[in-house]
Amino acid sequence: MPDHNLPTWPYTLPAALLLMAPFDILASLAMDIYLPVVPEMPGILGTSPAIVQLTLSLYMLMLGLGQVLFGPLSDRFGRRPVLLGGATLFALTSLLLAVTTSAPAFVALRLAQAAGASAALVATFATVRDLYGARPEGVTIYGLFSAMLSFVPALGPIAGALISGAFGWQAIFLTLGVLGLTALGQALLRWSETRPIPSGNGKPSFKPILRNGAFWTYTLGFTRSSCSSRPRRACSSIAPAIRSSASASPSRRRQW
């Protein structure tokens, strides 16, 4: 017999996927679509390649560590507010990144963008668990999400190169902002709360997460996979600027 205590959505599986998938994709896309313009950013921001590299590494760090924070918060306050807050932060920071030419502000906005993406991502996967964790469709959704993410690192840089080539580097972040606002608008209208009724005191707790063996298995596995792919692409993106700096005249090198 079906468990009537489980939360439900009045959507078919394809409709639910269309609602949730953008938050899964955008979190990764914001990393990969930016790579083609990385060599230009030191000159645009008036800073060194090392600082620009921080906008990549800190984004990845915040995207991962933020989930340890936002997971318990979504258990305490609900999936919907964490998702809407994260999506709002992601969209607004993306738009601000398009008009920022200050290196410290750019780094700070990238951190905030990653925090928003992390919050939306963890709320999305928590919602999948709430709705489909005890149903066979859950395996299908997780599999489709993984398949989508496998295409983002390949297609993201191509999209970024085409967009920046046609409209300039700012268009990359404007695109992310518009996509984020579109996903946010759909969530505002259709994303209902799915958090189960909490037991106990309902306060956020990190201890169960840190003591969970499955958490560390998946975390370390994902970290190893990410560290073997994205940093190489990021290094390839920043390498031309570094080589240009190394071969420049002494007066030019001082500017870097």
CORURTA-V707495 format. One record per residue. N is the residue number from 0. PSI is psi in whole degrees, -180 to 180 (999 if undefined). Layout:
N;PSI, N;PSI
This chain:
0;144, 1;148, 2;109, 3;-7, 4;-12, 5;140, 6;150, 7;159, 8;144, 9;39, 10;149, 11;166, 12;-45, 13;-39, 14;-39, 15;-38, 16;-42, 17;-29, 18;-39, 19;-35, 20;-38, 21;-36, 22;-31, 23;-43, 24;-44, 25;-35, 26;-40, 27;-36, 28;-36, 29;-21, 30;-48, 31;-33, 32;-19, 33;-20, 34;-40, 35;-25, 36;1, 37;-43, 38;-26, 39;-20, 40;-34, 41;-41, 42;-37, 43;-42, 44;-8, 45;44, 46;-173, 47;159, 48;-30, 49;-39, 50;-41, 51;-37, 52;-32, 53;-32, 54;-19, 55;-53, 56;-39, 57;-33, 58;-48, 59;-41, 60;-48, 61;-37, 62;-39, 63;-51, 64;-30, 65;-29, 66;-29, 67;-31, 68;-48, 69;-21, 70;-56, 71;-34, 72;-36, 73;-28, 74;-32, 75;-48, 76;-12, 77;158, 78;-42, 79;-52, 80;-36, 81;-42, 82;-46, 83;-40, 84;-44, 85;-43, 86;-38, 87;-46, 88;-44, 89;-47, 90;-46, 91;-43, 92;-34, 93;-43, 94;-39, 95;-34, 96;-29, 97;-18, 98;13, 99;131, 100;11, 101;127, 102;-49, 103;-41, 104;-38, 105;-44, 106;-45, 107;-41, 108;-34, 109;-38, 110;-44, 111;-38, 112;-44, 113;-38, 114;-43, 115;-43, 116;-40, 117;-44, 118;-46, 119;-38, 120;-46, 121;-34, 122;-35, 123;-49, 124;-31, 125;-37, 126;-41, 127;-43, 128;-43, 129;-45, 130;-38, 131;6, 132;-32, 133;15, 134;154, 135;-24, 136;-21, 137;-41, 138;-40, 139;-44, 140;-47, 141;-38, 142;-42, 143;-39, 144;-43, 145;-39, 146;-41, 147;-45, 148;-27, 149;-24, 150;-25, 151;-46, 152;-24, 153;-42, 154;-26, 155;-52, 156;-33, 157;-46, 158;-41, 159;-40, 160;-42, 161;-44, 162;-47, 163;-34, 164;-35, 165;-36, 166;-4, 167;163, 168;-30, 169;-30, 170;-26, 171;-48, 172;-31, 173;-40, 174;-46, 175;-40, 176;-44, 177;-43, 178;-40, 179;-42, 180;-37, 181;-46, 182;-39, 183;-43, 184;-41, 185;-41, 186;-39, 187;-37, 188;-31, 189;-13, 190;102, 191;160, 192;139, 193;0, 194;130, 195;159, 196;122, 197;149, 198;158, 199;-147, 200;-12, 201;10, 202;146, 203;137, 204;130, 205;-17, 206;-46, 207;-34, 208;-48, 209;-23, 210;-1, 211;118, 212;-37, 213;-37, 214;-48, 215;-33, 216;-50, 217;-38, 218;-49, 219;-36, 220;-43, 221;-39, 222;-43, 223;-42, 224;-44, 225;-41, 226;-16, 227;-3, 228;-64, 229;-43, 230;-33, 231;-40, 232;-38, 233;-41, 234;-40, 235;-32, 236;-39, 237;-18, 238;-42, 239;-39, 240;-37, 241;-44, 242;-39, 243;-40, 244;-41, 245;-30, 246;0, 247;169, 248;161, 249;-39, 250;-37, 251;-39, 252;-34, 253;-27, 254;-25, 255;999
